Amino acid sequence: MKQGKSNKTIYLIASLIIGTVLFFILDLFLGSVHIPIKNIIAILFGEIPEKESWSVIILESRLPKAIAAILCGAALSVSGLQMQTLFRNPLAGPYILGISSGAGLGVAIFIMGLSFLGVSVTGIGLPANSGMIISSILGSFGVLAILLSIINRLKDIMTVLILGIMIGSVITAIIGIIQYFSHDSQLKSFIMWTMGDLSSITNSQLTLLAPIVLIGLALAFISSKSLNAYLLGEEYATSLGVNIKKSRIIIIVITSVLTGSITAYCGPIGFIGIVIPHLARMISNSSDHKILIPLSILLGINVLLISDIISQLPGLEQSLPINSITSLIGIPFIIWIILKNKKITNLN
């Protein structure tokens, strides 16, 4: 029986790897400008295409965007999985600790500061702007610093959850006040940032983002034993020799770094971190994080690549916000689970 389950997992992971490759190529192929597939392959291998502009489109636009989709899908899915396990809450996601709100506050303050200085940010691609990225990262780690300074004094993990929600609510209120006093152009720029954007990330930014995400994912996999122990409660985890306070801090730091870095570069992207962990549990019928983490990574990558392909409206010059697509995919999935009486409340 175990052998059959193991083979099923291997086939599933292999299928998702193939899907990742296919959707990655499709993401490079589809767009407002038609580029033959043979030319795309030639460009990726360093050859000169028929039109020089095709190299610019592939190497400086579509390729970074597709890689960003891979990093975002993997990071947010694993972050959501960790939060659902740590808090034993099926609706917990990567943004539940207020990290995303902290990033939003940093961006809002940056925009407001520019308006006071008389500098217009109209038309600037926010994720590509270094000032926006720095502000977002500082905001994210500001919230993390607050959490870490308090977390050692709290024994109940649910208190940490409530604290994160309260911090997020306070920050949201402050952002609302900043928005009220901001000009229309700054307000529009901030709203565009909150919709999520993969297209403005550059190759130079990827050289910083990719190592952060890869290290975070590796640390999450290393923490699989602690996450598995958490499934049966903190007392059981303690009996297995797990240092609750230390592992709790490690898990929160990993989630915060993954979520904060993705939010800084690509804006807040919703529902991936909530939906994908449930999908991974359903199709694998497993609670082992050594299986769930790689499965969540591959599922998150596939779903976000598909979302990015749809958001580009292939053949048209317009594109949709990535958040609109992930919401359209995520919300019906959650409703479907509830209507089908799936046990989303059971994380074991």
C-alpha positions as CSV (number, residue, x, y, z in Angstrom):
1,M,0.0,0.0,0.0
2,K,2.8,2.4,0.9
3,Q,4.6,1.5,-2.3
4,G,1.5,2.3,-4.3
5,K,1.2,5.6,-2.5
6,S,4.9,6.4,-3.1
7,N,4.6,5.6,-6.8
8,K,1.5,7.9,-7.0
9,T,3.4,10.7,-5.4
10,I,6.4,10.2,-7.8
11,Y,4.0,10.2,-10.9
12,L,2.3,13.3,-9.6
13,I,5.5,15.2,-9.0
14,A,6.8,14.2,-12.4
15,S,3.6,15.4,-14.1
16,L,3.8,18.7,-12.3
17,I,7.5,19.1,-13.4
18,I,6.4,18.5,-17.0
19,G,3.6,21.0,-16.5
20,T,6.0,23.6,-15.2
21,V,8.2,23.3,-18.3
22,L,5.2,23.4,-20.7
23,F,3.6,26.4,-19.0
24,F,6.9,28.2,-18.7
25,I,7.5,27.8,-22.5
26,L,3.9,28.9,-23.1
27,D,4.3,32.0,-20.9
28,L,7.3,32.9,-23.1
29,F,5.4,32.2,-26.3
30,L,2.2,34.1,-25.7
31,G,1.9,37.8,-25.7
32,S,0.9,40.9,-27.6
33,V,3.8,40.3,-30.1
34,H,3.9,36.9,-31.9
35,I,7.3,35.3,-31.8
36,P,7.8,31.9,-33.5
37,I,8.7,29.2,-31.0
38,K,11.9,28.3,-32.9
39,N,13.1,31.9,-32.5
40,I,12.3,31.8,-28.8
41,I,14.4,28.7,-28.3
42,A,17.2,30.3,-30.4
43,I,17.1,33.4,-28.2
44,L,17.3,31.4,-25.0
45,F,20.4,29.6,-26.4
46,G,22.0,32.9,-27.2
47,E,21.5,32.9,-30.9
48,I,20.5,36.0,-32.9
49,P,16.8,36.0,-34.0
50,E,15.3,37.4,-37.3
51,K,14.3,40.6,-35.5
52,E,16.5,42.2,-32.8
53,S,13.4,43.5,-30.9
54,W,12.4,39.8,-30.2
55,S,15.5,39.3,-28.1
56,V,14.6,42.4,-26.0
57,I,11.0,41.2,-25.5
58,I,12.0,37.7,-24.5
59,L,15.1,38.4,-22.4
60,E,14.1,41.6,-20.7
61,S,10.3,41.1,-20.4
62,R,8.8,37.7,-20.8
63,L,11.7,35.6,-19.3
64,P,12.0,37.7,-16.1
65,K,8.2,37.7,-15.7
66,A,8.0,33.9,-16.1
67,I,10.8,33.4,-13.6
68,A,9.1,35.8,-11.2
69,A,5.9,33.7,-11.5
70,I,7.9,30.6,-10.6
71,L,9.5,32.3,-7.5
72,C,6.2,33.8,-6.4
73,G,4.2,30.6,-6.8
74,A,6.8,28.6,-4.8
75,A,7.3,31.1,-2.0
76,L,3.7,32.0,-1.3
77,S,2.6,28.3,-1.4
78,V,5.2,27.2,1.1
79,S,4.6,30.2,3.3
80,G,0.8,29.5,3.4
81,L,1.5,25.8,4.2
82,Q,3.7,26.7,7.1
83,M,1.2,29.2,8.5
84,Q,-1.7,26.7,8.3
85,T,0.3,24.1,10.1
86,L,1.8,26.4,12.7
87,F,-1.5,28.0,13.6
88,R,-3.6,24.9,12.8
89,N,-6.0,27.2,10.9
90,P,-7.2,26.2,7.4
91,L,-7.7,29.9,6.4
92,A,-4.2,31.0,7.5
93,G,-2.1,32.4,4.7
94,P,1.3,34.0,4.1
95,Y,-0.1,37.5,4.8
96,I,-1.7,36.7,8.1
97,L,1.0,38.0,10.3
98,G,0.8,41.5,8.9
99,I,3.9,41.2,6.8
100,S,2.1,42.3,3.7
101,S,0.5,45.2,5.5
102,G,4.0,46.3,6.6
103,A,5.2,46.2,3.0
104,G,2.1,48.2,2.0
105,L,2.8,50.8,4.7
106,G,6.4,51.2,3.5
107,V,5.2,51.8,-0.1
108,A,2.5,54.2,1.1
109,I,4.9,56.3,3.2
110,F,7.3,56.4,0.2
111,I,4.6,57.7,-2.1
112,M,3.4,60.2,0.4
113,G,7.0,61.4,1.0
114,L,7.4,61.9,-2.7
115,S,4.2,64.0,-2.9
116,F,5.4,66.2,-0.1
117,L,8.6,66.8,-2.0
118,G,6.7,67.7,-5.1
119,V,7.9,64.6,-7.0
120,S,5.4,62.8,-9.2
121,V,5.4,59.0,-9.4
122,T,2.6,58.9,-12.0
123,G,3.4,56.2,-14.6
124,I,6.3,54.6,-12.7
125,G,6.2,50.8,-12.5
126,L,6.2,50.5,-8.7
127,P,7.8,47.1,-8.3
128,A,10.7,48.2,-10.7
129,N,11.4,51.3,-8.7
130,S,14.2,50.8,-6.2
131,G,12.8,53.2,-3.7
132,M,9.5,51.3,-3.6
133,I,11.3,48.0,-3.1
134,I,13.5,49.3,-0.3
135,S,10.5,50.9,1.4
136,S,8.5,47.7,1.1
137,I,11.3,45.5,2.5
138,L,11.8,47.9,5.4
139,G,8.1,47.9,6.1
140,S,7.9,44.1,6.1
141,F,10.9,43.6,8.4
142,G,9.6,46.4,10.7
143,V,6.6,44.2,11.4
144,L,8.8,41.1,11.7
145,A,10.9,42.9,14.3
146,I,7.8,43.8,16.3
147,L,6.6,40.2,16.2
148,L,10.0,38.8,17.2
149,S,10.4,41.2,20.1
150,I,7.1,40.0,21.5
151,I,6.9,36.4,20.5
152,N,9.2,35.1,23.3
153,R,6.9,36.5,25.9
154,L,3.8,34.6,24.5
155,K,3.2,31.0,25.3
156,D,0.1,30.5,23.2
157,I,0.6,30.4,19.4
158,M,-2.9,31.6,18.8
159,T,-2.0,34.8,20.6
160,V,0.7,35.4,18.0
161,L,-2.0,34.9,15.3
162,I,-4.3,37.4,16.9
163,L,-1.4,39.8,17.4
164,G,-0.5,39.6,13.7
165,I,-4.1,40.2,12.7
166,M,-4.3,43.3,15.0
167,I,-1.0,44.7,13.7
168,G,-2.3,44.2,10.1
169,S,-5.5,46.0,11.0
170,V,-3.7,49.0,12.6
171,I,-1.4,49.3,9.6
172,T,-4.3,49.1,7.2
173,A,-5.9,52.0,9.1
174,I,-2.7,54.1,8.9
175,I,-2.5,53.3,5.1
176,G,-6.2,54.5,4.8
177,I,-5.3,57.8,6.5
178,I,-2.3,58.2,4.1
179,Q,-4.5,57.5,1.1
180,Y,-7.0,60.0,2.3
181,F,-4.4,62.8,2.2
182,S,-2.6,61.7,-0.9
183,H,-3.1,63.1,-4.4
184,D,-5.0,61.2,-7.1
185,S,-1.8,60.3,-9.0
186,Q,-0.1,58.8,-5.9
187,L,-3.3,57.0,-4.9
188,K,-3.5,55.4,-8.3
189,S,0.1,54.3,-8.2
190,F,-0.4,52.7,-4.8
191,I,-3.6,50.9,-5.9
192,M,-1.8,49.6,-8.9
193,W,0.9,48.2,-6.7
194,T,-1.7,46.4,-4.5
195,M,-3.0,44.6,-7.6
196,G,0.3,42.7,-7.9
197,D,2.6,42.8,-10.9
198,L,5.1,40.4,-12.3
199,S,5.9,42.3,-15.5
200,S,8.1,45.1,-14.0
201,I,10.7,42.9,-12.3
202,T,14.1,43.1,-14.0
203,N,17.0,40.6,-14.4
204,S,19.1,42.5,-11.9
205,Q,16.3,42.3,-9.3
206,L,15.9,38.6,-10.0
207,T,19.6,38.0,-9.1
208,L,18.7,39.2,-5.6
209,L,15.2,37.8,-5.2
210,A,16.0,34.3,-6.5
211,P,18.7,33.4,-3.9
212,I,16.4,34.7,-1.1
213,V,13.5,32.5,-2.2
214,L,15.7,29.4,-2.8
215,I,17.3,29.7,0.6
216,G,13.9,30.2,2.2
217,L,12.4,27.2,0.5
218,A,15.5,25.0,1.5
219,L,15.1,26.1,5.1
220,A,11.4,25.3,5.0
221,F,12.1,21.8,3.8
222,I,14.7,21.4,6.5
223,S,12.0,22.4,9.0
224,S,9.7,19.6,7.8
225,K,10.2,17.5,11.0
226,S,9.1,20.4,13.2
227,L,6.1,21.1,11.0
228,N,5.1,17.4,11.1
229,A,5.3,17.4,14.9
230,Y,3.1,20.5,15.1
231,L,0.3,18.6,13.5
232,L,-0.4,16.7,16.7
233,G,0.0,19.8,18.9
234,E,2.8,21.6,20.7
235,E,2.8,19.1,23.7
236,Y,3.4,16.2,21.3
237,A,6.1,18.2,19.4
238,T,7.8,18.9,22.7
239,S,7.8,15.2,23.6
240,L,9.6,14.5,20.3
241,G,12.4,16.9,21.3
242,V,11.2,19.9,19.3
243,N,12.2,23.2,20.8
244,I,8.8,25.0,20.4
245,K,10.0,28.6,20.8
246,K,13.0,28.2,18.6
247,S,11.1,26.3,15.8
248,R,8.3,28.8,16.0
249,I,10.6,31.7,15.5
250,I,12.4,29.9,12.6
251,I,9.1,29.2,10.8
252,I,7.9,32.7,11.2
253,V,11.2,34.2,10.0
254,I,11.2,31.9,7.0
255,T,7.6,32.9,6.1
256,S,8.3,36.5,6.7
257,V,11.4,36.6,4.5
258,L,9.6,34.7,1.7
259,T,6.5,36.8,1.8
260,G,8.2,40.1,2.4
261,S,10.6,39.7,-0.5
262,I,7.9,38.6,-2.9
263,T,5.6,41.4,-1.8
264,A,8.4,44.0,-2.2
265,Y,9.2,43.0,-5.8
266,C,5.8,41.9,-7.1
267,G,3.2,43.4,-4.8
268,P,0.7,41.4,-2.7
269,I,-0.6,38.4,-4.6
270,G,-3.6,36.8,-3.0
271,F,-5.1,33.3,-2.6
272,I,-2.1,31.3,-3.8
273,G,-0.9,30.8,-0.2
274,I,-4.3,29.7,1.0
275,V,-5.5,27.5,-1.8
276,I,-2.4,25.6,-2.9
277,P,-1.7,23.9,0.5
278,H,-5.2,22.5,0.6
279,L,-4.9,21.3,-3.0
280,A,-1.6,19.6,-2.2
281,R,-3.2,17.8,0.7
282,M,-6.2,16.7,-1.3
283,I,-4.3,15.3,-4.3
284,S,-1.6,13.6,-2.2
285,N,-3.8,12.5,0.7
286,S,-0.8,13.1,2.9
287,S,0.2,15.3,5.8
288,D,3.9,14.7,5.6
289,H,5.6,18.0,4.9
290,K,8.5,16.3,3.1
291,I,5.8,15.5,0.5
292,L,3.6,18.6,0.9
293,I,6.4,21.2,0.5
294,P,7.7,20.0,-2.9
295,L,4.2,19.4,-4.0
296,S,3.0,22.8,-2.9
297,I,6.0,24.4,-4.7
298,L,5.2,22.7,-8.0
299,L,1.5,23.3,-7.7
300,G,2.0,27.0,-6.8
301,I,4.4,27.4,-9.8
302,N,1.9,25.8,-12.2
303,V,-1.1,27.8,-11.0
304,L,0.8,31.1,-11.0
305,L,2.2,30.5,-14.5
306,I,-1.3,29.7,-15.7
307,S,-2.6,32.9,-14.0
308,D,0.1,34.9,-15.6
309,I,-0.6,33.5,-19.1
310,I,-4.3,34.3,-18.7
311,S,-3.6,37.8,-17.3
312,Q,-1.6,38.7,-20.4
313,L,-4.7,38.3,-22.6
314,P,-2.7,36.6,-25.4
315,G,-3.3,38.3,-28.7
316,L,-4.4,41.6,-27.2
317,E,-2.4,44.7,-26.1
318,Q,-4.1,44.9,-22.7
319,S,-3.3,42.9,-19.7
320,L,-5.1,42.2,-16.4
321,P,-3.8,42.5,-12.8
322,I,-2.4,39.1,-11.7
323,N,-4.5,39.4,-8.4
324,S,-7.7,39.4,-10.4
325,I,-6.8,36.1,-12.0
326,T,-5.6,34.4,-8.8
327,S,-8.8,35.6,-7.0
328,L,-11.0,34.1,-9.8
329,I,-9.2,30.8,-9.5
330,G,-8.9,30.8,-5.7
331,I,-12.3,31.9,-4.5
332,P,-14.3,29.3,-6.5
333,F,-11.9,26.6,-5.3
334,I,-12.5,27.4,-1.6
335,I,-16.3,27.6,-2.2
336,W,-16.2,24.2,-4.0
337,I,-14.4,22.6,-1.1
338,I,-17.0,23.9,1.3
339,L,-19.9,22.8,-0.9
340,K,-18.4,19.4,-1.3
341,N,-18.0,19.1,2.5
342,K,-14.2,18.6,2.2
343,K,-12.5,18.6,5.5
344,I,-10.5,21.8,5.2
345,T,-10.5,22.2,8.9
346,N,-8.6,18.9,9.3
347,L,-4.9,19.6,8.7
348,N,-3.8,16.1,9.9
